Amino acid sequence: MLKNSLYIVVASFIFFMGYVSESMVEAYETRPNQYPPYGKEVVDVNGTKFMRDIKDETNENEEESFEDFIALEKKYPSGCDSTSIQSEEYSCTNLFDNLDTVWQSSSNLCQDETITFTFKEPIFLEFMVFQNPASITVFEESINVATLGVTIDNEPKYFVSKELEYDNTSQWIDINSEILYDLTLKIVKNYPQNIDNQESRCAIQEVIFYGRDLNK
């Protein structure tokens, strides 16, 4: 009885303090060089880790909206398509397999390459985590994305345009929008090749989506 009561107290504490689900920080603990994005912190509650906004001590008593208490989940696409791939071994499905595999383009001309992710059910996408090749060797041998454009549900204009850092750590991209069918990433600009190698290809390791179902 006491044990069950303790679980209820801990769960209530997590809910009302505005924490989100443990899966939200998984991306930052599975590989080296992972770190929480700016303005976020990882906290430990009885051995379970959660990510939340860094609290402003001057506004500790400020009421939070109900939406702040809804736990986010990792959302997996049902499929994907890209304008090119080096081979089936380097397909866009590698971008959401939770492994160190990468997507690679078929040539060293990265600009205007697109990758479209399809979702079975409508979702509200809070943010996504973009991961360049984590391996330093693969990162240095690849052509890496400098500017990424994001479109939603076949809209012609970029919903988000993001300048990415030239490093092999995860990078946070805020979306905060409903997605009914699909989301497309377009490589607007790439960094110059780090080495003079005609075999170099554009490469991305992982794109992780965090949000919630719209139908629930």
C-alpha positions in Angstrom: 0.0 0.0 0.0 2.8 2.4 1.0 4.7 1.5 -2.2 1.7 2.3 -4.4 1.1 5.6 -2.6 4.7 6.5 -3.2 4.3 5.9 -7.0 1.2 8.1 -7.0 3.0 10.9 -5.2 6.0 10.7 -7.6 3.7 10.6 -10.7 1.7 13.6 -9.4 4.9 15.5 -8.8 6.1 14.8 -12.3 2.8 15.8 -13.8 2.3 19.1 -12.0 6.0 20.2 -12.3 5.6 20.1 -16.1 8.0 17.3 -16.9 7.8 15.3 -20.1 8.2 11.6 -20.8 11.6 9.8 -20.5 11.7 9.0 -24.2 12.1 12.8 -24.8 15.7 12.6 -23.5 16.6 9.3 -25.0 18.3 10.9 -28.0 20.7 12.7 -25.7 21.9 9.6 -23.8 22.3 7.0 -26.6 25.4 8.5 -28.2 28.5 10.5 -27.2 28.4 14.3 -27.7 24.6 14.6 -26.9 23.4 17.5 -24.9 20.1 19.2 -24.1 19.2 22.1 -26.3 19.4 25.7 -25.2 16.8 26.5 -22.5 16.3 22.9 -21.6 17.6 20.8 -18.7 17.6 17.1 -17.8 16.4 16.2 -14.3 16.4 13.0 -12.4 13.4 12.0 -10.3 14.1 8.7 -8.4 16.2 7.3 -11.2 13.9 8.4 -14.1 15.2 11.2 -16.3 13.0 13.9 -17.8 13.6 17.0 -19.9 11.9 20.3 -19.1 12.3 24.0 -19.7 14.8 25.6 -17.4 12.7 27.2 -14.6 12.9 31.0 -14.1 13.3 31.4 -10.4 11.6 34.8 -10.5 8.4 33.2 -11.9 8.2 30.0 -9.9 4.7 30.7 -8.9 3.5 31.5 -12.4 0.6 29.2 -13.5 1.4 26.9 -16.5 -1.2 26.0 -19.1 -2.6 22.5 -19.3 -0.7 21.9 -22.6 2.6 22.2 -20.7 1.6 19.0 -18.8 1.0 16.8 -21.8 3.8 14.3 -22.2 5.5 14.3 -25.6 6.3 11.0 -27.4 8.9 10.0 -30.0 6.9 9.8 -33.3 8.0 7.4 -36.0 7.2 8.0 -39.7 5.4 5.2 -41.5 7.7 5.7 -44.5 9.9 8.1 -46.4 11.1 9.0 -49.8 14.2 11.0 -51.0 15.2 12.5 -54.3 18.3 10.2 -54.4 20.2 7.5 -52.5 23.6 6.1 -52.8 22.2 2.6 -52.6 19.5 0.7 -50.6 22.0 0.4 -47.8 21.9 4.2 -47.4 18.1 4.8 -47.8 16.1 7.4 -45.9 14.7 4.7 -43.5 18.1 4.9 -41.8 17.1 8.3 -40.5 14.6 6.8 -38.0 16.1 3.4 -37.1 17.8 4.5 -33.9 21.1 3.1 -35.2 24.4 4.7 -36.4 23.4 4.1 -40.0 23.2 7.1 -42.4 21.3 8.3 -45.4 23.6 9.3 -48.3 22.8 11.1 -51.6 23.7 9.5 -54.9 26.1 12.4 -55.8 28.2 15.1 -54.2 25.7 17.7 -55.3 23.7 18.1 -52.1 21.9 21.3 -52.7 18.1 20.8 -53.4 18.1 17.2 -52.2 14.8 16.5 -50.4 13.6 13.8 -48.0 9.9 13.4 -47.3 8.6 11.6 -44.1 5.1 10.3 -44.1 3.0 9.8 -41.0 0.0 7.4 -40.7 -1.9 9.6 -38.3 -2.1 13.4 -37.9 0.3 14.6 -35.2 1.2 17.8 -33.5 5.0 18.1 -33.9 6.7 20.1 -31.2 10.3 19.7 -32.4 12.7 17.4 -34.1 16.3 16.5 -33.5 18.7 16.6 -36.4 21.8 14.4 -36.2 24.8 14.7 -38.5 27.0 11.5 -38.7 28.2 11.0 -35.1 31.3 9.2 -36.2 34.1 11.8 -36.6 35.5 9.9 -39.5 32.2 9.6 -41.4 31.4 13.3 -40.5 34.7 14.6 -41.9 34.4 12.4 -45.1 30.8 13.5 -45.8 29.2 16.7 -47.2 27.1 18.2 -44.3 24.0 20.3 -44.3 24.4 24.0 -43.7 20.8 25.3 -44.2 17.8 23.1 -43.9 14.3 24.0 -45.2 11.2 22.3 -43.7 7.8 22.2 -45.5 4.7 20.5 -44.2 1.9 18.8 -46.1 3.2 19.8 -49.5 3.1 23.5 -48.8 5.2 25.4 -51.3 6.9 27.8 -48.8 9.3 26.8 -46.1 7.6 26.5 -42.7 11.0 26.6 -41.0 14.4 27.5 -42.3 17.3 26.4 -40.0 21.0 27.3 -40.1 22.8 24.2 -38.7 26.1 24.1 -36.9 29.1 22.3 -38.5 29.5 19.6 -35.9 28.5 16.1 -35.2 26.2 16.7 -32.2 22.5 16.7 -32.2 20.7 19.9 -33.1 17.2 21.0 -31.9 14.7 22.4 -34.5 11.4 23.8 -33.2 8.4 23.0 -35.4 5.2 23.5 -33.2 2.7 22.7 -35.9 0.1 20.1 -36.9 1.2 17.6 -39.6 -1.6 15.8 -41.3 0.3 13.8 -43.9 4.0 14.5 -44.3 7.0 16.6 -43.6 9.7 17.4 -46.2 13.3 18.4 -45.5 15.2 20.3 -48.2 18.9 20.9 -48.2 19.0 24.5 -49.1 22.8 24.9 -48.7 25.6 22.6 -47.7 29.0 23.2 -46.2 32.1 22.9 -48.5 33.7 19.5 -48.6 36.1 19.0 -45.8 38.3 16.9 -48.0 38.9 16.9 -51.8 37.2 13.6 -52.6 34.8 13.1 -55.5 33.4 10.1 -53.6 32.1 12.2 -50.8 28.3 12.2 -50.4 25.7 14.3 -48.5 25.0 12.4 -45.3 22.5 12.6 -42.4 22.4 10.1 -39.5 19.2 10.6 -37.7 16.0 12.8 -37.6 14.0 12.3 -34.5 10.5 13.6 -34.1 8.8 14.5 -30.8 5.1 15.4 -30.5 1.7 14.0 -29.7 -1.3 12.5 -31.5 -4.0 14.9 -32.7 -6.7 12.2 -32.5 -6.4 11.6 -28.8 
